Structures are given as C-alpha cells and as structure tokens.
Amino acid sequence: MTRMPVRTVIVVVPAHDEELLLGRCLTALDRAVVRADARGVRCVVRVVLDDCSDGSALVAARHRAPVVSVAHAAVGYARAAGIADALEAVEDARGVWIANTDADSAVPENWITAQLDAAAAGADVYLGTVRPDFAELPAVYERHWRATHVRGRPAGHVHGASLGIRAEVYDAVGGFGGLREHEDVDLVTRARAAGARVVASDVAEVLTSGRFVGRTPGGYAEFVRRQAAVLMSGASVLSPAVR
C-alpha cells in the first residue's frame, strides 16, 4: 500500500452522559490541535453525543466543538458516525488519519503529533497507552502501576482512548462495527488480518478516568475495578495475578 503523507487528522470523541469530564477532555484536545496546526496539518474534530440525557451538549457548545448526535448507546456506532460526518467535510480522503479518544480522557499536547510521527514512519495503526487518574484510586494501585509499566516498552494493548488509523485502512476493513464495547479491539483485529502495520507507543500517554463504573459493562473501568480489588485484598504489588 502506498502511504501518503498525512495532511488531515480527524479526531472523534464519543460521549455518553459525560458532562463532568467532557470539558477536561476538550480543553486538553484543544492544546493537541494547536500543536498539530503548527505543523500545517488540518484537524477536523467531532464530538458524538450518544444518547445523552445530561449536560454534555452544553459542555460541547462552550468549547465550540462540532457535534454529531446519535441515540444508540453503542460506542462503536458513535465512533463510526463521527468519522463518517468528519469525512464528509474533507475534500480528499487520501492522506487522512483518524485519531480516536474518549470523553472521560485527557490527551497530552503531543498526542496528535505523536501519531503523525508514527504515520510518517510507516504506521497504519497507532496503539497509544493510557493510565488511570491515580487521584481517584487507592495508593496501592499507583504503586502497582508504576512497578509494572516500563517507559519505552508499551504492551501494545488496544485502547479506544488512544487509537489512530489511516483512513484508507479504516475504510478497507469496514470501519468500526456498531458494538457496545470492544469495538476498538475488533477494528484492530481486522486491520491486522488485512496486513496493516500496527505500531504501539507510549510517547503520548493519555490520562483516563479511574472510575470503577464506566459507560460499558466490560470496558476499562471494569478492568481497573477488578485490578484494584485484587490489590486491596492484600496481593503483592508484583503478583503475576495483577500484572
């Protein structure tokens, strides 16, 4: 596959009743967009309000974020709807990169440019790392996390809060499925099967919520809850059971 230089980045943020965290997300994203703009790369942002019954729309309006509204309560459908809407605003889909994050997450300033660097080096899919907000978790969790995460050695896990993909690859594998959870893993699995070059990186780690109850039953919040429960039970920080 001929890999064209990235000229446009589409950023999609699905939100389902996230009025308490969406503002933090969009403030952080604004900084990342400014840095990408400085490279001459156009950024097209879409916030997808999915079956929201809270004040998420007001938060998005305060940040002047373009909004797409759907009512499926399915993050896979929400991501797909945001990408489809953003692609309509792009004159030429070639040279487009799609960056995905979540409304309960805050990206670092170099989040978009890190993906641009990966794309320039030949990546088709970018797997970024995330870490939970330690302020919301017991101290033992932070100790465990720091002891089991070595900087420069990303595990390569798939997180919708920090996932990038070339538009050509996204289209070729059929895009996000309308799933309620694990839509990110499903997309990357299909991209790998199609021969896409997948790169993992921790140079732009994303901060995400440390809450135990998330918007999907089996998402990252559930993983954090289970891991914290093991640690709080007195298991060793370096126990293989919680690595």
MOUR-V716304 format. One record per helix or strand of 3 or more residues. SS is the DSSP state (H for helix, E for strand). FROM is the first residue (numbers start at 1). TO is the last residue. If there is no record, write none. Layout:
<<SS FROM TO> <SS FROM TO>>
This chain:
<<E 8 15> <H 22 38> <E 42 50> <H 56 62> <E 67 70> <H 75 88> <E 96 102> <H 111 120> <E 125 132> <H 134 136> <H 139 148> <H 160 162> <E 163 166> <H 167 172> <H 183 193> <E 198 208> <H 220 232> <H 240 242>>
